[in-house]
Amino acid sequence: MLVWERPEPPDRPVPAPLSRERIVHAAIRLADADGLDAVSLRKVAAALDVGPMRLYGYIATKEELLDLMVDAVYAEIRPTGDGWREVLRSLAEATRKAAHQHEWLADLLGGRPQLGPNTLASGESVAAGMGGVDLGTAVPAIAAVNAYVIGAVRREITERRAERASGMNREQWQNAFGPYLLRIFATGQFPALSTLVHDGPHLDADDTFRAGLDFLLDGIGARISR
C-alpha cells in the first residue's frame, strides 16, 4: 500500500506526539536550510526530539519521505487563470516560485510521476484549464511547459549554488572573465558568438524565464489555432 493510502498509527500518550505532517514539515525545514543532504530519518527524528524508530510507523523509507516533501510543496502550486495560456503560465510561474523558495525541489522535479494528493490536485487544475483543447495537443503542451520549467529552474538554482560556492555574483564573475572573452573574440574565430554577446539583449533571470515561456506558449498557440 502506498504511503498516500496507508493509515497513520493510532495516537499514543507520549511526550512528543507525531504525525506524517509534522515529520514532513521538519524534513522540509532541514532541506530548506541545508539541502537534501541534511535530510535523513535520523536527522528528522533528532529535529523532532524523538527516537528514529518512532518515525518508521509513519514513513518506511527516505524515498517515501522525499515523495511526501514534494507533495507538500505542491500545495503551493495551484495553477489558475481563464484559458489554457493563463493556466500554463500560472503553472510555470508557480512551480518556479516554489523551487526558488525550496531549492531542493529542483533536484527532485522531473523524476518518476508524483502521485500525492496535492500533486494530483495541481494536475487536475491544469487539465481542467486545458478544456476545449484537443488531447492530442493538450498532453504534449503540458509536458513541454513542464520540461521547460524544470530545465530553466535547474539552471537558475545551479547558478545560485555556484555563486554561493565561489563567492562571486554574476556581475563579479563577468568582471573576472570578461577580459578573457574580449581576447578570444578579438581573434575573429567566433564572430557569431561575439555579436551575440556584444549586441544581444542582456536579460536578468526573470526576463529570460518569461521570454522563453512566451516563445513556448506562442508555439502552442500556433498549433492550437491550426
KEKE-785256 format. One line per 3 residues: their letters; for each residue x, y, z of C-alpha. Coordinates in steps of 0.1 Angstrom, whole numbers, plus 5000, padded with zeros to 4 digits. Example, Ala and Ser with C-alpha at 12.3 -4.5 7.8 and 13.67 -1.06 7.14 Angstrom:
<rs>
as) 5123/4955/5078; 5137/4989/5071
</rs>
This chain:
<rs>
mlv) 5000/5000/5000; 5014/5034/4990; 5022/5060/5017
wer) 4993/5081/5005; 4968/5054/5013; 4984/5038/5044
pep) 4968/5049/5077; 4989/5065/5103; 4995/5046/5136
pdr) 4969/5053/5163; 4977/5082/5187; 4996/5073/5218
pvp) 5001/5093/5250; 5038/5102/5245; 5058/5133/5253
apl) 5063/5142/5217; 5032/5134/5195; 5039/5126/5159
sre) 5021/5127/5126; 5033/5125/5090; 5026/5162/5086
riv) 5049/5171/5115; 5076/5148/5101; 5074/5162/5066
haa) 5074/5198/5078; 5105/5191/5099; 5122/5175/5069
irl) 5113/5205/5047; 5128/5229/5073; 5161/5209/5072
ada) 5162/5208/5034; 5154/5245/5031; 5183/5253/5054
dgl) 5209/5229/5042; 5197/5210/5012; 5187/5173/5007
dav) 5219/5161/5022; 5206/5173/5056; 5175/5151/5053
slr) 5175/5116/5068; 5151/5098/5091; 5177/5101/5118
kva) 5182/5138/5114; 5144/5144/5112; 5139/5124/5143
aal) 5165/5145/5161; 5149/5177/5150; 5116/5164/5165
dvg) 5134/5152/5196; 5122/5116/5192; 5140/5083/5185
pmr) 5144/5073/5148; 5125/5041/5152; 5093/5061/5160
lyg) 5093/5075/5125; 5091/5041/5109; 5055/5038/5120
yia) 5047/5067/5097; 5073/5065/5069; 5090/5034/5058
tke) 5119/5048/5037; 5137/5080/5029; 5122/5078/4994
ell) 5087/5080/5009; 5098/5110/5029; 5110/5127/4998
dlm) 5078/5120/4980; 5058/5135/5009; 5080/5166/5009
vda) 5075/5172/4972; 5038/5167/4976; 5037/5191/5005
vya) 5053/5218/4983; 5028/5211/4956; 5002/5226/4979
eir) 5018/5259/4968; 5015/5251/4931; 4978/5256/4922
ptg) 4976/5269/4886; 4947/5294/4879; 4935/5315/4850
dgw) 4910/5318/4823; 4920/5298/4793; 4949/5274/4785
rev) 4975/5301/4781; 4969/5317/4815; 4968/5283/4832
lrs) 5000/5271/4817; 5017/5304/4825; 5004/5301/4861
lae) 5018/5265/4863; 5052/5277/4851; 5055/5307/4874
atr) 5041/5289/4905; 5065/5260/4900; 5094/5283/4896
kaa) 5084/5303/4927; 5082/5272/4948; 5116/5260/4936
hqh) 5131/5293/4945; 5116/5291/4980; 5127/5254/4983
ewl) 5159/5250/4963; 5160/5212/4969; 5128/5209/4949
adl) 5148/5214/4917; 5167/5182/4924; 5135/5162/4926
lgg) 5114/5176/4898; 5112/5156/4866; 5117/5121/4880
rpq) 5091/5095/4884; 5055/5107/4884; 5044/5122/4917
lgp) 5011/5107/4929; 5004/5126/4961; 4970/5144/4967
ntl) 4985/5179/4963; 5003/5170/4931; 4972/5154/4916
asg) 4952/5185/4926; 4977/5206/4907; 4975/5184/4877
esv) 4937/5185/4878; 4938/5223/4878; 4960/5222/4847
aag) 4939/5196/4829; 4907/5214/4836; 4923/5247/4824
mgg) 4930/5230/4790; 4893/5225/4784; 4885/5230/4747
vdl) 4920/5220/4736; 4921/5185/4720; 4940/5159/4739
gta) 4965/5154/4711; 4977/5190/4717; 4970/5194/4754
vpa) 4990/5165/4766; 5023/5173/4748; 5017/5211/4755
iaa) 5016/5204/4793; 5046/5182/4790; 5065/5208/4771
vna) 5058/5235/4797; 5069/5212/4825; 5101/5203/4807
yvi) 5109/5240/4801; 5103/5249/4837; 5124/5220/4850
gav) 5153/5229/4828; 5151/5267/4835; 5147/5262/4872
rre) 5176/5238/4875; 5198/5262/4856; 5188/5291/4879
ite) 5193/5270/4911; 5227/5257/4898; 5238/5293/4892
rra) 5227/5303/4927; 5247/5275/4942; 5277/5283/4921
era) 5276/5319/4933; 5275/5308/4969; 5303/5283/4963
sgm) 5326/5308/4945; 5316/5339/4965; 5311/5358/4932
nre) 5277/5371/4919; 5270/5373/4882; 5285/5409/4879
qwq) 5317/5399/4897; 5320/5367/4875; 5316/5388/4844
naf) 5342/5413/4855; 5366/5384/4863; 5362/5366/4830
gpy) 5352/5394/4807; 5388/5403/4797; 5394/5367/4787
llr) 5363/5367/4764; 5374/5400/4749; 5408/5385/4740
ifa) 5392/5354/4725; 5367/5374/4704; 5394/5396/4692
tgq) 5409/5367/4673; 5380/5366/4650; 5374/5329/4655
fpa) 5339/5333/4669; 5322/5361/4650; 5286/5350/4655
lst) 5291/5344/4692; 5309/5377/4696; 5280/5395/4680
lvh) 5255/5377/4702; 5274/5386/4734; 5281/5422/4724
dgp) 5249/5432/4707; 5223/5408/4721; 5200/5418/4750
hld) 5213/5412/4785; 5183/5399/4803; 5181/5390/4840
add) 5168/5357/4852; 5132/5368/4854; 5131/5383/4819
tfr) 5149/5353/4805; 5124/5329/4820; 5094/5349/4808
agl) 5108/5354/4773; 5114/5317/4769; 5080/5308/4783
dfl) 5064/5333/4758; 5082/5316/4729; 5069/5283/4740
ldg) 5033/5295/4746; 5033/5312/4712; 5042/5279/4696
iga) 5015/5261/4715; 4990/5288/4704; 5000/5284/4668
ris) 4994/5247/4670; 4960/5252/4686; 4949/5277/4660
r) 4956/5254/4631
</rs>
